[in-house]
Amino acid sequence: MAHALVTGAAGFIGSTLTDRLLADGVRVTGVDCFTDYYDPALKRRNLEGASRHPAFQLLPLDLATADLSALPEVDVVFHQAAQPGVRASWGREFATYTSHNVLATQRLLERYQKTALERFVYASSSSIYGDAESYPTSESVLPRPFSPYGVTKLAGEHLVLLYGRNFGMPVTALRYFTVYGPRQRPDMAFHRFCRALLAGEPITVYGDGKQSRDFTVIADAVEANVRAWKRAAPQGVYNIGGGSQVEVVEAIALLEERLGVKAQLKFEPRPPGDPMRTRADAARLQADLGYATTVSIGDGLAAEAEWARSLYGGVR
Ligand SMILES: NC(=O)c1ccc[n+]([C@@H]2O[C@H](COP(=O)([O-])OP(=O)(O)OC[C@H]3O[C@@H](n4cnc5c(N)ncnc54)[C@H](O)[C@@H]3O)[C@@H](O)[C@H]2O)c1
């Protein structure tokens, strides 16, 4: 039985990946320190299914400080743990970002550098591009982060790739473009919109709502990880996106329709660090990993809306 280490296993992407690996017959050791970036109760809920599975074990430790010799030998590492979020990464909070995103990554690489890994997959981010030079943005564009968070994710990615070049570690970086679907983090736009609609509260829209994002449904992000394990090019860097490009206001209209509620919109200035647009060039993803999305934004949002209803209750 193959054995995977999933860091950030209680989070949005890590927990969904954990469930998928367990369903595929993979043994999973999950690592998470349940940071308070959002309510840890939600993270525990994400792991309810996995916790009952005999092939799952949870190690509640902080990768930035714990003795990592306690981590098991594994076939593959999926490094999803990080302090997420662009807006909170300014000021004093930056130290939290360097600890969870840079130091933790370096320590994990040191731990597994001399082991016989089939793959070390790093969860990178479209935020390394910032306001990109060109759209759709290909992996060869010079990264120019627009937020302190983006800088730490890029630093983590550089660390991963340099361990690959120096020591031959089989590393891969997946640059996710805004992932959505059930279990999405509560600070992310679609989750905030669902919660406000269900509670009959106004939705805060930053800027004029015309910002557009390349949205990636969670199943696609998970599938990309599984395929990267077996098929990625050595030291390959991949955009994980190209699913659906929509403006924020268009997504709100889809959710209004789905939840049967009229949104009240409250506009606030676009915060520093938020790019106007993201759009992935997914050619390399398709060529090497053979994967293209099969889920429309309407269906993906419907799944997230139903999940939000199960979490918050509310109008029907
Ligand atoms: N969700 C997205 O749209 C998106 C987009 C681009 C990149 N990413 C990246 O994907 C990964 C997962 O994101 P997510 O949205 O699931 O976030 P999340 O916050 O839901 O999950 C991250 C998990 O990592 C844990 N964690 C953080 N620091 C840790 C440490 N030092 N030791 C152990 N556990 C730690 C947290 O407690 C959390 O449960 C992150 O690396 C993030 O930067 C996410």
The ligand as a MOL file (V3000), in Angstrom:
LIG
                    3D

  0  0  0     0  0            999 V3000
M  V30 BEGIN CTAB
M  V30 COUNTS 44 48 0 0 0
M  V30 BEGIN ATOM
M  V30 1 N -7.4400 27.8130 -1.8040 0
M  V30 2 C -6.8930 28.4160 -2.8560 0
M  V30 3 O -7.5760 28.9670 -3.7270 0
M  V30 4 C -5.3900 28.4200 -3.0220 0
M  V30 5 C -4.8630 29.1110 -4.1280 0
M  V30 6 C -3.4950 29.1080 -4.3020 0
M  V30 7 C -2.6730 28.4180 -3.4310 0
M  V30 8 N -3.2070 27.7810 -2.3560 0 CHG=1
M  V30 9 C -2.3110 27.0400 -1.4670 0
M  V30 10 O -2.8820 25.7600 -1.2550 0
M  V30 11 C -2.5860 25.3050 0.0510 0
M  V30 12 C -3.8540 24.9160 0.8010 0
M  V30 13 O -4.7090 26.0600 0.8630 0
M  V30 14 P -6.1470 25.9910 1.5470 0
M  V30 15 O -7.0080 26.9670 0.8550 0
M  V30 16 O -6.5600 24.5700 1.6720 0 CHG=-1
M  V30 17 O -5.8060 26.5840 3.0010 0
M  V30 18 P -6.2560 26.1090 4.4780 0
M  V30 19 O -5.9070 27.2270 5.3940 0
M  V30 20 O -7.6600 25.6410 4.4540 0
M  V30 21 O -5.3000 24.8650 4.7690 0
M  V30 22 C -3.9700 25.0060 5.1880 0
M  V30 23 C -3.7780 24.1530 6.4310 0
M  V30 24 O -2.3910 24.1810 6.7890 0
M  V30 25 C -2.2980 24.1820 8.2130 0
M  V30 26 N -0.9900 24.7360 8.5450 0
M  V30 27 C -0.5450 25.9950 8.2990 0
M  V30 28 N 0.7160 26.1450 8.7520 0
M  V30 29 C 1.0960 24.9360 9.2720 0
M  V30 30 C 2.2940 24.4670 9.8930 0
M  V30 31 N 3.3480 25.2740 10.0800 0
M  V30 32 N 2.3270 23.1920 10.3090 0
M  V30 33 C 1.2550 22.3630 10.1580 0
M  V30 34 N 0.0960 22.7660 9.5840 0
M  V30 35 C 0.0180 24.0450 9.1350 0
M  V30 36 C -3.4770 25.0300 8.6760 0
M  V30 37 O -3.8710 24.7600 10.0030 0
M  V30 38 C -4.5540 24.6580 7.6460 0
M  V30 39 O -5.4060 23.6320 8.1420 0
M  V30 40 C -1.7920 26.4270 0.7290 0
M  V30 41 O -0.4200 26.1300 0.5550 0
M  V30 42 C -2.1580 27.6580 -0.0950 0
M  V30 43 O -1.1270 28.6270 -0.0740 0
M  V30 44 C -4.5540 27.7660 -2.1290 0
M  V30 END ATOM
M  V30 BEGIN BOND
M  V30 1 1 1 2
M  V30 2 2 2 3
M  V30 3 1 2 4
M  V30 4 1 4 5
M  V30 5 2 4 44
M  V30 6 2 5 6
M  V30 7 1 6 7
M  V30 8 2 7 8
M  V30 9 1 8 9
M  V30 10 1 8 44
M  V30 11 1 9 10
M  V30 12 1 9 42
M  V30 13 1 10 11
M  V30 14 1 11 12
M  V30 15 1 11 40
M  V30 16 1 12 13
M  V30 17 1 13 14
M  V30 18 2 14 15
M  V30 19 1 14 16
M  V30 20 1 14 17
M  V30 21 1 17 18
M  V30 22 2 18 19
M  V30 23 1 18 20
M  V30 24 1 18 21
M  V30 25 1 21 22
M  V30 26 1 22 23
M  V30 27 1 23 24
M  V30 28 1 23 38
M  V30 29 1 24 25
M  V30 30 1 25 26
M  V30 31 1 25 36
M  V30 32 1 26 27
M  V30 33 1 26 35
M  V30 34 2 27 28
M  V30 35 1 28 29
M  V30 36 1 29 30
M  V30 37 2 29 35
M  V30 38 1 30 31
M  V30 39 2 30 32
M  V30 40 1 32 33
M  V30 41 2 33 34
M  V30 42 1 34 35
M  V30 43 1 36 37
M  V30 44 1 36 38
M  V30 45 1 38 39
M  V30 46 1 40 41
M  V30 47 1 40 42
M  V30 48 1 42 43
M  V30 END BOND
M  V30 END CTAB
M  END
